[in-house]
Amino acid sequence: MLIKILFMEKYIRYKRFSETHNEITIQEFYNKLISEGWDIIHYQEINHPIGALTNNPQDKMFHVIVVAGKRQDDSLPKSQVL
């Protein structure tokens, strides 16, 4: 008798992040997502002209939209084949 079990984790929570960052703060944003256990499902980055949205004309700013999900801790059996 052969038993095969496939496991699938489901997302139990979704969240949309919409934030403006520069080249330094974007890494902090990624670190925050990872440390809080979020998986990135969708990512969109909108670049603004250099110097826009800031007092420093050298800053490169961009707006980030992320749809992220958290997975459940326990795995649920997806299917069994006998």
C-alpha positions in Angstrom: 0.0 0.0 0.0 1.4 3.4 -1.1 0.3 6.5 0.7 1.3 9.9 -0.7 0.4 13.1 1.2 0.9 16.6 -0.3 0.9 19.5 2.1 -0.3 23.0 1.3 -0.1 26.0 3.4 -2.8 28.5 3.1 -2.6 32.3 3.5 -4.5 33.2 6.7 -4.0 37.0 6.4 -3.4 39.5 3.6 -2.2 43.1 3.9 -1.6 45.9 1.4 1.4 48.2 2.0 1.6 51.5 0.1 4.6 53.5 1.1 7.1 56.0 -0.3 10.8 55.3 0.2 14.3 56.3 -0.8 17.2 54.0 -1.5 18.0 53.6 2.2 14.6 53.2 3.8 13.5 50.6 1.3 15.9 48.0 2.8 14.4 48.7 6.2 10.9 48.1 4.8 12.0 44.8 3.3 13.6 43.8 6.6 10.4 44.6 8.4 8.3 42.4 6.0 10.7 39.5 6.5 10.9 39.8 10.3 7.1 39.9 10.6 6.7 36.8 8.4 5.1 38.3 5.3 5.3 36.7 1.9 5.3 39.1 -1.0 2.5 38.2 -3.4 2.5 41.3 -5.6 5.1 44.1 -5.9 4.9 47.4 -7.8 7.4 50.2 -7.7 6.7 53.7 -9.1 9.8 55.8 -9.6 9.6 59.5 -9.1 12.0 62.0 -10.7 15.1 62.6 -8.7 14.5 65.4 -6.1 10.8 65.0 -6.2 8.9 64.6 -2.9 12.0 65.7 -0.9 14.1 68.7 0.0 17.3 67.0 -1.2 17.7 67.2 -5.0 19.9 64.1 -5.0 17.3 61.8 -3.4 15.8 59.1 -5.6 12.3 58.5 -4.3 9.9 55.7 -5.3 6.4 54.6 -4.2 6.1 50.9 -3.3 2.9 48.9 -3.4 3.1 45.5 -1.9 0.3 42.9 -1.3 1.6 40.4 1.2 0.3 37.3 3.0 1.0 35.4 6.1 0.8 31.6 6.0 -0.7 29.4 8.7 1.8 27.5 10.9 0.1 24.1 10.6 0.2 22.3 7.2 -3.1 20.9 6.0 -3.1 17.7 3.9 -4.0 18.6 0.3 -4.6 15.1 -1.1 -4.0 11.4 -0.5 -3.3 8.7 -3.1 -3.7 5.1 -2.0 
